[in-house]
Amino acid sequence: MYFKLGYFWVAQKLFDDMPTRDVVSWNTLVSGLCTNGDVDKARKVFNGMVEKSLVTWSTMISGYARVGKVEDAKRLFDEMTNRNVVCWNAMIAGYTQNERYGDAIELFRKMQEIGGMRSNDATLVSVLSACAHLGALDLGKWIHRFIRGSAMELSLFLGNALADMYAKCGCIREAMLVFDAMKKRDAISWTIIITGLAMHGRANEAFGFFCEMIGCGAKPTDVTFMGLLTACTHAGLVDRGLKHFDMMDKVYGITPKVEHYGCVVDLLSRAGRLDEAENLISSMPVKPNVKVWGALLGGCRIYKDSDRGENVVQQILELDSDHSGSYIYLANLYASTGRLDDAVKCRLRMRDSGVTKMPGCSWIEVDNMVHEFFMGDLSHPQSEKISSMIRELQQKLKLAGYKPKTDLVIHNVDEEEKEDALFTHSEKLAIAFGLISTREGTTIRIVKNLRICDDCHGAIKIISKIVHREIIVRDRSRFHHFENGKCSCNDYW
C-alpha cells in the first residue's frame, strides 16, 4: 500500500521491522524500488535474496527496461536457467518500450522455437507493437492467423494492438475488419481507426468514424483530436480543422496540448497561411516547443519564405542548439531559392557546432525478415545487385521524363554526382531491394524514419508506373500509396 501511495521510506521501514520475510515480501520490496526507478538498490536487494521466484526475475527485468537499461535486463534474462511466459514477456516488452523493435521480434521468434512455451495476450500485444513500428506486416499477419487458429479470444487490448498493426502497416481495410470483429471497444479502438484513416489521407472517412464514435457514447480523447487534426492537415481542410480545434475545449472539455497547437500550425502552414500560423504561436497559452516552430518552418520551406524561415530557425536553436532539422531546412531553403553560398555556410555552421543530421533510414520486410537501409548504405549482402537495379532505374526514369531535383544537394559537386547522391536515399535503396527480392506485381511496402523528400516522391511516382507495382511508403507523418504514376497524397504532404 505504501509503495503505491509513494511513501517508499515508510514501506522500507516496515519491511526492515518484519520479524520474518518470505519471497513474496522480498518481491514486493524489489517491485516497489523498481517502480520508484531505484533499480540499483533493487538489484542489491535482488542479489541478496536467498530464494528467488520467477516473479522476482521478471520484476527485475521489467525494472531495468522501465529506466532504459535494456542491456542489463537482457544479461539478467540470459542468466536465467528456467523461464516462464511472464519472463519472456518482460524482456520482449522491454525491447518494445525502448524502441528496440527488431530485437523484440527476434526474441519472440526464439520464444516460438521453445517447445511448450505458449504466447499469451501480453506477448502478442508487445510483438504487434513492434510489427507496427517496423512495418513487419508478414509477421503481423502470422500472429493474426495464430490468434484465429488457437481460438484465442480477441480481447480489447489484443484487438486494439492488431488493428493498430494493420493500420500502421498500410492495411487500413484489414484494420477496420478487426475493429468490426471486436466484441468490446473503447475510445482507443475508435481512435486507432480515426488516426489510421488520417495517416492514409482519408479525412472524410475519419470524420465519419468520429461521428459514429460520438453516437455510440464513446468519449473522445486528446489523441482522438490529434487524429482528426492530422486528417485535416493531410487533406488541406483548414476550416474544418480550426472548427474541431475550437470544439475540443468548448464542447468536450479537452484542453489542447502543445501537440494540438503544433498540428494546427502545421495545418495553416501547409496551406500557405503563414501569418495566421505565426499569430497562433504568439497567442498560445503554453510555451511553443521545437515541433511547433518546426511546423511553421515547414511552411516556410514549401512557400520559399526565407526571411521568415531564418527567424524561425533562431527560435528553434534557442530551444535546442543541436537541432539538426533546423539547419537542414534552412540550408535546403537557401538551395531551393538559389542562395547556394548561404546554404553552404549553413552546413558549415552545422558542422562547426558539432551538430549531426539524423540519418535517413528505411525498412522493408521480405520473406518475414526486416531489412534496414541507411542513406548511401553499401553493407547489405546484396548491395551489388541493389546498385545494379538502381542504375537500371536511373536510366528508365530519365527515359520517362524524370528530372532529378539536384537543388536539394548542396555539396559542391557536379550535376552527375548530385544525381547519384539522390539515388542513395534510403527509400530508393529499399525499393531497389524489394524489386530484386519479390515476384512481379508484389506490393512493395517501405517504412521511413524521416519525411520523404521531394525528389524521392517524384521518382517513386514514376517508378510505380515503370515497374507496374503499387509502392506504399510510410514516412514520419503519413502514408503514400504510389500506383501507376500517382500518389494518394495528391502531392500535398
C-alpha positions as CSV (number, residue, x, y, z in Angstrom):
1,M,0.0,0.0,0.0
2,Y,2.7,2.5,1.0
3,F,4.6,1.8,-2.2
4,K,1.5,2.6,-4.3
5,L,1.0,5.8,-2.3
6,G,4.6,6.9,-2.9
7,Y,5.7,6.5,0.8
8,F,8.7,4.4,-0.1
9,W,10.6,5.2,3.1
10,V,7.6,4.0,5.2
11,A,7.4,0.8,3.2
12,Q,11.2,0.2,3.6
13,K,11.0,0.7,7.4
14,L,8.0,-1.7,7.7
15,F,10.0,-4.2,5.6
16,D,13.0,-3.8,7.9
17,D,10.9,-4.3,11.0
18,M,9.4,-7.5,9.8
19,P,10.4,-10.4,12.1
20,T,10.3,-12.9,9.2
21,R,10.3,-12.4,5.5
22,D,9.2,-14.7,2.7
23,V,9.8,-14.5,-1.0
24,V,6.6,-12.5,-1.5
25,S,7.7,-9.7,0.8
26,W,11.1,-9.6,-0.9
27,N,9.4,-9.4,-4.3
28,T,7.2,-6.6,-3.1
29,L,10.3,-4.6,-2.0
30,V,12.1,-5.2,-5.3
31,S,8.9,-4.2,-7.2
32,G,8.5,-1.1,-5.2
33,L,12.1,0.0,-5.7
34,C,11.8,-0.6,-9.4
35,T,8.6,1.3,-9.6
36,N,10.3,4.2,-7.9
37,G,13.1,4.0,-10.5
38,D,15.7,3.0,-8.0
39,V,16.9,-0.1,-9.9
40,D,20.4,-0.1,-8.5
41,K,19.1,-0.5,-5.0
42,A,16.5,-3.1,-6.2
43,R,19.4,-5.0,-7.8
44,K,21.3,-5.1,-4.4
45,V,18.2,-6.5,-2.8
46,F,17.8,-8.9,-5.6
47,N,21.4,-10.1,-5.3
48,G,20.9,-10.6,-1.5
49,M,17.9,-12.8,-1.8
50,V,18.5,-16.4,-0.9
51,E,15.3,-17.6,-2.6
52,K,14.1,-16.1,-5.9
53,S,11.0,-16.9,-7.8
54,L,10.3,-16.3,-11.4
55,V,8.3,-13.3,-10.3
56,T,11.5,-11.9,-8.8
57,W,13.4,-12.3,-12.0
58,S,10.7,-10.8,-14.3
59,T,10.2,-7.9,-11.9
60,M,13.9,-7.0,-12.0
61,I,14.0,-7.4,-15.8
62,S,11.0,-5.1,-16.2
63,G,12.5,-2.6,-13.7
64,Y,15.7,-2.3,-15.8
65,A,13.7,-1.9,-19.0
66,R,11.5,0.8,-17.5
67,V,14.5,3.0,-16.9
68,G,16.1,2.2,-20.3
69,K,18.8,-0.2,-19.1
70,V,17.9,-2.8,-21.7
71,E,21.3,-4.5,-21.8
72,D,21.2,-5.0,-18.1
73,A,17.8,-6.5,-18.5
74,K,19.0,-8.9,-21.2
75,R,22.0,-10.0,-19.2
76,L,19.7,-10.9,-16.4
77,F,17.4,-12.7,-18.7
78,D,20.2,-14.7,-20.2
79,E,21.3,-15.8,-16.7
80,M,18.0,-17.5,-16.1
81,T,18.1,-21.3,-16.2
82,N,14.3,-21.6,-16.1
83,R,11.8,-19.1,-17.7
84,N,8.1,-18.9,-17.9
85,V,5.9,-16.8,-20.3
86,V,6.0,-13.9,-17.9
87,C,9.8,-13.7,-18.0
88,W,9.8,-13.8,-21.8
89,N,7.0,-11.1,-21.9
90,A,9.0,-8.9,-19.6
91,M,12.0,-8.9,-21.9
92,I,10.0,-8.6,-25.2
93,A,8.0,-5.7,-23.7
94,G,11.3,-4.1,-22.5
95,Y,12.7,-4.1,-26.0
96,T,9.4,-2.7,-27.4
97,Q,9.2,0.0,-24.8
98,N,12.7,1.1,-25.6
99,E,12.2,1.2,-29.4
100,R,14.3,-1.9,-29.9
101,Y,11.6,-3.4,-32.2
102,G,13.9,-5.7,-34.2
103,D,15.2,-7.2,-31.0
104,A,11.7,-7.7,-29.7
105,I,10.7,-9.6,-32.9
106,E,13.9,-11.7,-32.8
107,L,13.4,-12.7,-29.2
108,F,9.7,-13.6,-30.0
109,R,11.0,-15.9,-32.8
110,K,13.3,-17.6,-30.3
111,M,10.4,-18.0,-27.9
112,Q,8.4,-19.8,-30.6
113,E,11.2,-22.3,-31.1
114,I,10.9,-23.5,-27.5
115,G,8.6,-26.4,-27.1
116,G,5.8,-25.9,-24.6
117,M,6.2,-22.1,-24.4
118,R,2.9,-20.7,-25.4
119,S,2.4,-17.0,-26.1
120,N,-0.4,-15.1,-24.4
121,D,-2.2,-11.8,-25.0
122,A,0.6,-9.8,-23.4
123,T,3.3,-11.4,-25.6
124,L,1.3,-10.7,-28.8
125,V,0.5,-7.1,-27.8
126,S,4.2,-6.3,-27.4
127,V,5.2,-8.1,-30.7
128,L,2.3,-6.5,-32.6
129,S,3.5,-3.1,-31.4
130,A,7.0,-3.9,-32.7
131,C,5.5,-5.0,-36.1
132,A,3.5,-1.8,-36.3
133,H,6.6,0.4,-35.9
134,L,8.8,-1.6,-38.3
135,G,6.0,-2.3,-40.9
136,A,6.5,-6.1,-40.4
137,L,3.2,-7.0,-42.0
138,D,4.0,-10.6,-42.7
139,L,4.7,-11.4,-39.1
140,G,1.7,-9.4,-38.0
141,K,-0.5,-11.5,-40.3
142,W,1.1,-14.6,-38.9
143,I,0.1,-13.5,-35.4
144,H,-3.4,-12.9,-36.6
145,R,-3.6,-16.4,-38.1
146,F,-2.2,-17.7,-34.8
147,I,-4.9,-16.0,-32.8
148,R,-7.6,-17.4,-35.0
149,G,-6.0,-20.9,-35.2
150,S,-5.7,-21.2,-31.5
151,A,-9.2,-19.9,-30.9
152,M,-7.9,-17.1,-28.7
153,E,-10.4,-14.5,-27.7
154,L,-9.9,-11.2,-29.4
155,S,-9.7,-9.2,-26.1
156,L,-9.9,-5.4,-26.1
157,F,-6.1,-4.9,-25.8
158,L,-5.2,-7.6,-28.3
159,G,-7.8,-6.3,-30.8
160,N,-6.5,-2.8,-30.4
161,A,-2.9,-3.9,-31.0
162,L,-3.9,-6.0,-34.0
163,A,-5.9,-3.1,-35.6
164,D,-3.1,-0.7,-34.9
165,M,-0.6,-3.0,-36.5
166,Y,-2.7,-3.3,-39.7
167,A,-3.3,0.5,-39.8
168,K,0.4,1.3,-39.4
169,C,1.5,-1.3,-42.0
170,G,-0.7,0.3,-44.6
171,C,-3.7,-2.1,-44.5
172,I,-6.4,0.2,-43.3
173,R,-9.2,-2.1,-44.6
174,E,-7.9,-5.0,-42.6
175,A,-7.7,-2.7,-39.5
176,M,-11.4,-1.9,-39.9
177,L,-12.2,-5.6,-40.3
178,V,-10.5,-6.3,-37.0
179,F,-12.3,-3.3,-35.4
180,D,-15.7,-4.7,-36.7
181,A,-14.9,-8.1,-35.2
182,M,-14.1,-6.8,-31.7
183,K,-16.9,-7.5,-29.2
184,K,-15.8,-4.7,-27.0
185,R,-14.3,-1.3,-28.0
186,D,-13.1,1.7,-26.1
187,A,-12.0,5.2,-27.0
188,I,-8.6,3.8,-28.0
189,S,-10.3,1.4,-30.5
190,W,-12.1,4.2,-32.3
191,T,-9.0,6.5,-32.2
192,I,-6.8,3.8,-33.8
193,I,-9.1,3.7,-36.9
194,I,-9.6,7.5,-37.0
195,T,-5.8,8.0,-36.8
196,G,-5.2,5.3,-39.3
197,L,-7.5,6.8,-41.8
198,A,-5.9,10.2,-41.2
199,M,-2.4,8.7,-41.9
200,H,-3.8,7.4,-45.2
201,G,-5.3,10.8,-46.2
202,R,-8.9,9.6,-45.9
203,A,-10.2,12.5,-43.9
204,N,-13.9,12.2,-44.7
205,E,-13.9,8.6,-43.5
206,A,-12.0,9.6,-40.4
207,F,-14.7,12.2,-39.5
208,G,-17.4,9.6,-40.3
209,F,-15.9,7.3,-37.7
210,F,-15.7,10.2,-35.3
211,C,-19.5,10.8,-35.7
212,E,-20.1,7.1,-35.1
213,M,-17.9,7.2,-32.1
214,I,-19.9,10.0,-30.5
215,G,-23.2,8.3,-31.5
216,C,-22.1,5.2,-29.6
217,G,-21.5,7.2,-26.5
218,A,-17.7,6.8,-26.5
219,K,-15.9,9.9,-25.2
220,P,-13.1,11.2,-27.5
221,T,-9.7,11.8,-26.0
222,D,-7.0,14.3,-26.8
223,V,-5.4,11.6,-29.0
224,T,-8.7,11.3,-31.0
225,F,-8.5,15.0,-31.8
226,M,-4.9,14.7,-32.8
227,G,-6.1,12.1,-35.4
228,L,-8.8,14.5,-36.6
229,L,-6.4,17.4,-36.9
230,T,-3.9,15.3,-38.7
231,A,-6.6,14.2,-41.1
232,C,-7.3,17.8,-41.9
233,T,-3.6,18.6,-42.2
234,H,-3.1,15.9,-44.9
235,A,-6.2,16.8,-46.8
236,G,-5.8,20.6,-46.6
237,L,-9.1,21.0,-44.7
238,V,-8.2,24.2,-42.9
239,D,-11.6,25.4,-41.8
240,R,-12.8,22.0,-40.6
241,G,-9.6,21.6,-38.6
242,L,-9.9,25.0,-37.0
243,K,-13.6,24.2,-36.1
244,H,-12.7,20.9,-34.4
245,F,-9.7,22.5,-32.6
246,D,-12.2,25.1,-31.2
247,M,-14.6,22.3,-30.2
248,M,-12.1,20.5,-28.1
249,D,-12.5,22.7,-25.1
250,K,-15.9,24.3,-25.7
251,V,-17.8,21.0,-26.5
252,Y,-15.7,18.2,-25.0
253,G,-13.8,19.9,-22.2
254,I,-10.5,18.8,-23.5
255,T,-7.7,21.4,-23.0
256,P,-5.5,21.5,-26.2
257,K,-1.9,20.4,-25.6
258,V,1.2,21.8,-27.3
259,E,0.9,18.9,-29.8
260,H,-2.5,20.1,-30.9
261,Y,-1.3,23.6,-31.4
262,G,1.6,22.2,-33.4
263,C,-0.8,20.3,-35.6
264,V,-2.9,23.4,-36.3
265,V,0.2,25.4,-37.0
266,D,1.2,22.7,-39.5
267,L,-2.3,22.8,-41.0
268,L,-2.1,26.6,-41.5
269,S,1.5,26.5,-42.7
270,R,0.9,23.8,-45.4
271,A,-2.0,25.9,-46.7
272,G,0.2,28.9,-47.0
273,R,-1.4,30.8,-44.2
274,L,1.9,31.6,-42.5
275,D,0.8,34.9,-40.9
276,E,-2.1,33.1,-39.1
277,A,0.3,30.2,-38.1
278,E,2.8,32.7,-36.6
279,N,0.0,34.6,-34.8
280,L,-1.3,31.4,-33.3
281,I,2.1,30.6,-31.9
282,S,2.3,34.0,-30.4
283,S,-1.1,33.6,-28.7
284,M,-0.5,30.0,-27.3
285,P,-1.2,29.7,-23.6
286,V,1.6,27.1,-23.4
287,K,5.2,27.7,-24.5
288,P,5.8,26.6,-28.1
289,N,8.3,23.8,-28.5
290,V,10.6,22.8,-31.3
291,K,7.9,20.8,-33.1
292,V,5.6,23.8,-33.2
293,W,8.2,26.1,-34.7
294,G,9.3,23.2,-37.0
295,A,5.8,23.1,-38.4
296,L,6.0,26.8,-39.3
297,L,9.4,26.2,-40.7
298,G,8.0,23.5,-43.0
299,G,5.6,26.1,-44.4
300,C,8.5,28.5,-45.0
301,R,10.2,25.8,-47.0
302,I,7.2,25.0,-49.1
303,Y,6.4,28.6,-49.9
304,K,10.1,29.7,-50.0
305,D,9.7,32.4,-47.3
306,S,13.4,32.5,-46.5
307,D,13.2,35.7,-44.3
308,R,10.6,34.2,-42.0
309,G,12.4,30.9,-42.1
310,E,15.6,32.5,-40.8
311,N,13.7,34.0,-37.9
312,V,12.0,30.7,-37.1
313,V,15.4,28.8,-37.1
314,Q,16.6,31.3,-34.5
315,Q,13.6,30.4,-32.3
316,I,14.3,26.7,-32.7
317,L,18.0,27.0,-32.0
318,E,17.3,28.9,-28.8
319,L,15.3,26.0,-27.6
320,D,17.6,23.3,-29.0
321,S,21.0,24.4,-30.2
322,D,21.7,20.8,-31.5
323,H,18.5,20.6,-33.6
324,S,19.8,19.4,-36.9
325,G,16.5,19.7,-38.7
326,S,16.5,23.5,-38.5
327,Y,19.9,23.7,-40.1
328,I,18.8,21.2,-42.8
329,Y,15.6,23.0,-43.5
330,L,17.3,26.4,-43.8
331,A,20.1,25.0,-46.0
332,N,17.6,23.4,-48.3
333,L,15.5,26.6,-48.3
334,Y,18.5,28.6,-49.4
335,A,19.4,26.0,-52.0
336,S,15.9,25.9,-53.5
337,T,16.0,29.7,-53.9
338,G,19.4,29.8,-55.5
339,R,21.3,31.1,-52.4
340,L,23.9,28.3,-52.6
341,D,26.6,30.2,-50.8
342,D,24.3,30.7,-47.8
343,A,23.3,27.1,-48.0
344,V,27.0,26.0,-47.8
345,K,27.6,28.5,-44.8
346,C,24.6,26.9,-43.0
347,R,26.0,23.5,-43.5
348,L,29.5,24.6,-42.3
349,R,27.9,26.3,-39.2
350,M,26.2,23.0,-38.5
351,R,29.4,21.1,-38.8
352,D,31.4,23.5,-36.7
353,S,28.8,23.3,-34.0
354,G,29.2,19.6,-33.9
355,V,25.6,19.0,-34.9
356,T,24.9,15.8,-36.8
357,K,21.9,15.1,-39.0
358,M,19.7,12.1,-38.2
359,P,20.4,9.6,-41.0
360,G,17.6,8.7,-43.3
361,C,16.6,5.1,-42.6
362,S,14.1,2.8,-44.4
363,W,12.8,-0.7,-43.6
364,I,11.3,-3.3,-45.9
365,E,10.1,-6.7,-44.9
366,V,10.9,-9.6,-47.3
367,D,10.2,-13.3,-46.5
368,N,9.4,-12.5,-42.9
369,M,12.8,-10.6,-42.4
370,V,13.0,-6.9,-41.9
371,H,15.9,-5.3,-43.8
372,E,17.3,-1.9,-42.8
373,F,18.8,0.6,-45.2
374,F,20.6,3.9,-44.5
375,M,21.4,6.6,-47.0
376,G,24.4,5.5,-49.0
377,D,24.3,2.1,-47.4
378,L,26.6,-0.5,-49.1
379,S,26.6,-3.0,-46.2
380,H,23.8,-5.2,-47.4
381,P,24.8,-8.7,-48.6
382,Q,23.1,-8.0,-51.9
383,S,24.5,-4.4,-52.4
384,E,25.9,-5.2,-55.8
385,K,22.5,-6.3,-57.1
386,I,20.9,-3.3,-55.4
387,S,23.3,-0.9,-57.1
388,S,22.7,-2.6,-60.5
389,M,18.9,-2.1,-60.0
390,I,19.5,1.5,-59.0
391,R,21.4,2.1,-62.2
392,E,18.7,0.4,-64.2
393,L,16.0,2.6,-62.6
394,Q,18.0,5.7,-63.2
395,Q,18.1,5.0,-67.0
396,K,14.4,4.1,-67.2
397,L,13.4,7.2,-65.1
398,K,15.3,9.5,-67.5
399,L,13.6,8.0,-70.5
400,A,10.2,8.5,-68.7
401,G,11.0,12.2,-68.3
402,Y,12.2,12.3,-64.7
403,K,14.3,15.3,-63.8
404,P,16.3,14.9,-60.6
405,K,15.9,17.7,-58.0
406,T,19.6,18.3,-57.7
407,D,19.0,21.7,-56.0
408,L,18.3,19.6,-52.8
409,V,22.0,18.5,-52.9
410,I,24.1,21.5,-51.8
411,H,27.5,19.9,-51.8
412,N,30.0,21.4,-54.2
413,V,30.0,18.6,-56.7
414,D,29.0,18.3,-60.4
415,E,25.4,17.5,-61.6
416,E,26.1,13.8,-62.2
417,E,27.4,13.3,-58.7
418,K,24.4,15.2,-57.3
419,E,22.1,12.8,-59.2
420,D,24.0,9.8,-57.9
421,A,23.7,11.2,-54.4
422,L,19.9,11.4,-54.7
423,F,19.8,7.7,-55.7
424,T,21.4,6.7,-52.5
425,H,18.5,7.8,-50.4
426,S,17.4,5.0,-48.1
427,E,13.9,4.6,-49.6
428,K,15.2,4.2,-53.1
429,L,17.7,1.5,-51.9
430,A,14.9,-0.3,-50.1
431,I,12.7,-0.2,-53.2
432,A,15.5,-1.5,-55.4
433,F,16.0,-4.4,-52.9
434,G,12.2,-5.0,-53.0
435,L,12.3,-5.2,-56.8
436,I,15.1,-7.8,-56.9
437,S,13.7,-9.8,-54.0
438,T,10.0,-10.2,-54.7
439,R,7.8,-11.5,-57.6
440,E,6.5,-9.2,-60.3
441,G,3.3,-7.5,-59.2
442,T,4.0,-7.8,-55.5
443,T,3.3,-4.6,-53.5
444,I,6.4,-3.0,-52.0
445,R,6.0,-1.6,-48.5
446,I,8.6,0.8,-47.1
447,V,8.7,2.5,-43.7
448,K,10.9,5.6,-43.4
449,N,12.0,7.4,-40.3
450,L,12.0,10.9,-41.9
451,R,9.7,12.8,-44.2
452,I,10.0,11.6,-47.8
453,C,11.9,14.3,-49.8
454,D,10.5,15.9,-53.0
455,D,12.9,14.1,-55.3
456,C,12.1,10.6,-53.9
457,H,8.4,11.4,-54.0
458,G,8.6,12.4,-57.7
459,A,10.8,9.5,-58.6
460,I,8.7,6.8,-56.8
461,K,5.6,8.0,-58.6
462,I,7.3,7.3,-62.0
463,I,8.9,4.0,-60.7
464,S,5.4,2.7,-59.7
465,K,4.4,3.2,-63.4
466,I,7.6,1.7,-64.9
467,V,7.5,-1.5,-62.8
468,H,3.7,-1.8,-62.7
469,R,3.7,-2.1,-58.9
470,E,2.0,-0.5,-56.0
471,I,4.6,1.1,-53.7
472,I,3.5,2.1,-50.2
473,V,5.7,4.4,-48.2
474,R,5.0,5.3,-44.6
475,D,7.1,8.3,-43.7
476,R,7.3,10.2,-40.5
477,S,3.8,11.7,-40.8
478,R,1.7,9.7,-43.3
479,F,1.2,7.0,-45.9
480,H,1.9,7.5,-49.6
481,H,0.3,4.9,-51.9
482,F,2.1,5.2,-55.3
483,E,0.4,3.5,-58.2
484,N,0.5,4.0,-61.9
485,G,2.4,7.2,-61.7
486,K,0.2,8.9,-59.0
487,C,0.3,9.2,-55.2
488,S,-2.6,9.1,-52.8
489,C,-1.5,12.3,-51.2
490,N,-2.1,14.2,-54.5
491,D,1.3,15.9,-53.9
492,Y,0.0,17.6,-50.8
493,W,2.1,16.4,-47.9
